[in-house]
């Protein structure tokens, strides 16, 4: 059987990188609403049809540009709860504190809140740090985490603290050390001393 030759030009792998870089630059310079597929294509120096072949929508392109890794917070638990939480909080703030991510986050949240098609839960797990947080608590030494504490409740409170720090960095003067956030999380998850 003869080898079949591929027809057409090979896929230009540089287009993805150009588009993602252009989207990040536009988010920072012009904001979420102005970061359209047409504007991204123009900035990247590529045809808009090339973007449509790679991303089904502007929202998905922006998500990939603002949160480029498969999991923006990747902290492998060591079993040392204090150290792991500190690493987790630092990594989370770094990932979501990037200028393009800060701009994109507000627009993406508004879009998904009002969209008729918010997307499958798997889309959010791709950039969610919740599984990482659960893994850190699960790896903690026996007796260091209260078994009645709901990890999702603690994560939601931590998320609020991190997002306040990341999103309101320009309007708040409360620049508390990350260590204070870690200490508060430790207080939330520790078992209460027995009163018997």
N, C-alpha and C positions, 0 to 999 in steps of 0.2 A: 504494500500500500504506500503510495507516495505521500511525502510530507505536504501538509497544506500550509501555504504561505498566508500570513496574516495580512489582510487588506487594510490599507489606510496607514496613517502615521501612528507611531507609538505614542502612548499617553505621556504628556509632558508632566513629569512629577514635580517640577518647580512651581506649577500653577497653585497647588495647595498652599505651599509656604508663602508665596507672594500674596495670595488672597487673605490668609490668616494674619499676616503682618499688616496688610492694608486695613483690615477690619479693626485690629487693635489700635492702629494710629488714628483712624477716623473716630472711634469711640472716645478716645481721649481728647482729640482736637474739636470735634463737632457734636459729640453726644450720641445717644442711642437712636433717636428718631432720624437723624441725618445719616446714620450708617445703613444705607440701603445697598441692595445688591449692585445696582448701577454705579453708585459711588465707589463701592469696593472694587468693582471691575475696572473702573477708570483709574483709581489710585494704583491698582496692581498692574495696570497695563495689559489686561487680558480682556477677552470678549466675555460679556455677561453670560452667554450660553455655556461657556466652560464652567462657570460657577453653578449654574442650574444642573449641570450633569453631575456635580459633586455633592451639592447640598440641596435638598428639596425645598428649603425655605431660608430666608434671611435669618430667622430666629436660630435655626440650627447652625448656620455659619457663625453667628455671633457667639453662641454657646461654645463652639469648638475653639474660637479665637480667644475668648475670655478665660475659658477653663480648659487649657490645651491638653492636660494629661488625663489619662483614663480615670484616675482617682487623685484629686488635687491634694489630699492629705493622706500620706502613706507613712504611718508610724507603726513599725512592727513592735508589738508589746515585748518588753523584757521581763515583766513580772514585778518591776519596781514601780508601784502605782504613782508615786510622786514624780519620778523622773519621766515616766511615760506620759503623764498628763501635761507636764511642762512642755515636752517635745510636741505633743499633739496641739496644744494651744498655740505655740509658736508657729508650727507648720500651717495651721488653719489661718492664722492672721496673715502670714506671708502669702498664702495662696489667694485669699480673697481680698487682700490689701493691695494687690497690683492695680495700677490706675485703670486699665481696661476692664478688669473684673469689677471694680467698684462702680464704674459707669454702667456696665452691662447689667449688673445685679438688679439695680432698681428698675430698669426697663424690662428685664426678663420677668421679674416678679409681677409687675403690672400687666404684662402681656398674658402670662399664664393665669393670672387671677380673672381676667376678663375674656379669655379665649374660649371659644366653643369646643376647641380641640386641644386640651391642655397637655396631651401626651401621656404615654404609658408610664407607670411607676418606675420601670426600668431606666427610663431616661434620667430621672432624678437620682437614682441610685448610682449612676455613672459618676456624678460629681458630689455625691453625698458623703459626708464624713461620719454619719451616724454608725455605720457598721464598724468603722475603725474605733469609735468611742466604746461601743459595746465590747469589742475584742480586748481593749485595754482593761476594762473592768473585769472581764472574765479571766484575764491572766493574772490578776492581782492575787497576792497570797491569801490563803484561807483566813477568814475572820476580819479582813481589812475593808470589805464592802458589805454593807447591810443587805441581806438577801431580800428584804421587803422593799428596798428602794427600786423604783422603776427607772432603768437606765435612760429610757426615752424622755422621761420628765426632766432628769438632770441634764441630758443633752440639750433639750429645748431651752432650759435656763442658761446654759453655757453659750448656746448659739445666740441668744439675745445679747449677752454680754459682749461676745466677739463682734457681732454685727454693729452694736452701738459703737464699739471702738473703731471698727473699720469704716463704717458709713458716715459716722458723725465726727470724723477726725478733725474736720475744719471748724466745727462749731462748738466743740467741747474743749474745755481746758483741763479736764480731768485726765491726765496722762499717768495713770497708776501703773506700777510695775505689773508685768504679766504674772509674777509670782503671787500677787494678791488674788488674782482670778483663780489660779491653781489651788490656793489654800481654801477658797470658798467652795470649790468643787469637792475637795477632800472632806470638808465639813459636811457637805450634803450626803456623801456616800458612806461615811464611816458609821459603824454600828453605834447606837447609843449605849453608854455604860449601863450595865445591869443594876437595877435598884433593889434587887432581892439579896 
